[in-house]
Amino acid sequence: MNNRTVSKKLFLWLSVFSLISLMAIVTALWYFISPRLHEFHYALPLIFLSGLRIFFLILVVGTILVLLTSVFEKNFLIAKFAVKLFIQIVYPISLLFGKIFRIPKSAIAESFIKVNDSLIRALKLKYKSSDVLILLPHCLQNSDCLIRITIDPKNCERCGNCDIGAICKLAEEYNVNVAVATGGTLARRIVLEKRPKLIIAVACYRDLVSGIQEAFPIKTLGILNIRPQGPCINTEVDVEKIRDSLKKIIKNK
Ligand code: SF4
């Protein structure tokens, strides 16, 4: 599925459906085990049912607030909690239900990345330049270029044959850190070393989702790369999307 056709609505509706299904499954489980609970104590089924009702109420109210937060990009009380909830709990559950309905994982992931971005934007937080890291995949570099940019992207000679040069220029303009990672291990090491408070990550949907999950509680805005020659070689990115993110999150810009 094309990146431009996937909106955050897909993940939001899938998460609502997943949570409703989850409630139905848990209720059915309660129905089947309640006679057993009754054998232990006559009040146990009722106590369990009351607990479930309170849990479902929190879930429903929480989900409505998350939907409002994501759609309007305004903090409806729980944006911070919503980011955690969606990254750690709702995404894996939605993937499971998506599989049942044969929704491509890439479409769910792309939609999730957009929802994650909207929840972060809803917080309306501004960061110092030194607290922001632009994290790039090595496949953005032109495959014929011999310059070692993973050691230091500033080595890039900005010849214009790939997007790395334009991104380095942008990073200089906004005085933010920029790093290039060859894989997850190096990306983790870079994050540990630079200790950013916000990451703007460019990658394919798979790496972005795992990066968002692993970097948490550090917030990660995800920008999908473009792959005109297929995955992992000579990829590209819309540099204006990175500029747009920087404009919104850097203090005094
Ligand atoms: S822009 Fe930089 S990284 Fe890209 S090909 Fe030119 S020198 Fe190499």
Residues whose N, C-alpha, C, O or C-beta is under 5 A from the ligand:
A	BS01	SF4	Q141 N142 C145 I147 C156 E157 R158 C159 G160 N161 C162 I164 G165
